[in-house]
Amino acid sequence: MTKNTRSDETVALHSYMQDRQTLFCYSGPMNEELLTTMSNPVKHQISDKETQEALSRRVFGVFIEQAQNIIRYSHHKTKSSGDSIGTIAISVIEDGFLIEAVNVIAPEKRVSLENTLSELSTKDQEELRALYKQRLRDGPPDDSVGAGLGFIDMARRVSRFEFDFKNTEEGDLFIYRGWVT
Amino acid sequence: MIFEATQRTPLVEIESDRCLVRGECYPENISEWADPVMQALDEGLNQSEGAFTVDVELYYFNSSSAKFLFDFFDFLEGASEGGRKITINWRYRSDDDTMQEAGEDFEEDLSHCFYNLVVI
């Protein structure tokens, strides 16, 4: 047997994922085709017998919206295919699931994203529902690729969410954490 | 006209007197999927002048598909305003608050179509 001290790193990765009960994690280039492929295992993982169907559907909804946010807005693209790079993970927590995501954003988008999410985080369910309806009728804001509804949809499905920004060598990271309970 | 369900798109059946949409809706590219559906709906409606029933039974749709549904209902509302008798049945599972709320919200913009929220 070859002695490989680097195997410790692999064990550490395994133990880290096991300890925090991360049942799904993808980090790398993403596109819609890959999301199609990932959807089934994700759905399977979050729909065990003990989990209420309504809860799994909410987790799935947040996962899809945030994966599509990465695909549409990640500022870090592969050179070959132009696919968006990002990380998305789902972990089990005591009373539900935690959805985490990280991607590089365009520096000029930070302020508007921060404003949008800060505003959403102050709203209750009824206000979010009203805002969703209004945005559906009015159409997307100018700086949105999608219908501008994604983050509102996510805010309606989570019990709470947090976001952060960090300057790194890779670029300006956007960090999202959403709890579905 | 039948659009078979895929992993990310619902079954759509359109005939001269009815339309059924059933499944999950989060297509890779919403307009690529929705444009032919809207065209088929237009053609289906134009095949006759009698009553037209639309059953929508969705278990999940993403935010891009919400816009499609809004346009879909808007189109039906327009036809109804023009004199066509159109009934929409929004079908949802009893434990699915998300789909219940969505059904209630779409109803708000419809005044000419008959609209029923149906628990399944």
HADDOCK unambig.tbl for C-alpha pairs under 7 A between the chains (distance, minus, plus):
assign (segid A and resid 32 and name CA) (segid B and resid 28 and name CA) 5.51 0.50 0.50
assign (segid A and resid 54 and name CA) (segid B and resid 95 and name CA) 6.85 0.50 0.50
assign (segid A and resid 54 and name CA) (segid B and resid 96 and name CA) 6.15 0.50 0.50
assign (segid A and resid 61 and name CA) (segid B and resid 62 and name CA) 6.87 0.50 0.50
assign (segid A and resid 65 and name CA) (segid B and resid 62 and name CA) 6.87 0.50 0.50
assign (segid A and resid 136 and name CA) (segid B and resid 67 and name CA) 6.22 0.50 0.50
assign (segid A and resid 146 and name CA) (segid B and resid 64 and name CA) 6.39 0.50 0.50
assign (segid A and resid 147 and name CA) (segid B and resid 64 and name CA) 5.94 0.50 0.50
assign (segid A and resid 149 and name CA) (segid B and resid 63 and name CA) 5.59 0.50 0.50
assign (segid A and resid 150 and name CA) (segid B and resid 63 and name CA) 5.50 0.50 0.50
assign (segid A and resid 153 and name CA) (segid B and resid 63 and name CA) 6.56 0.50 0.50
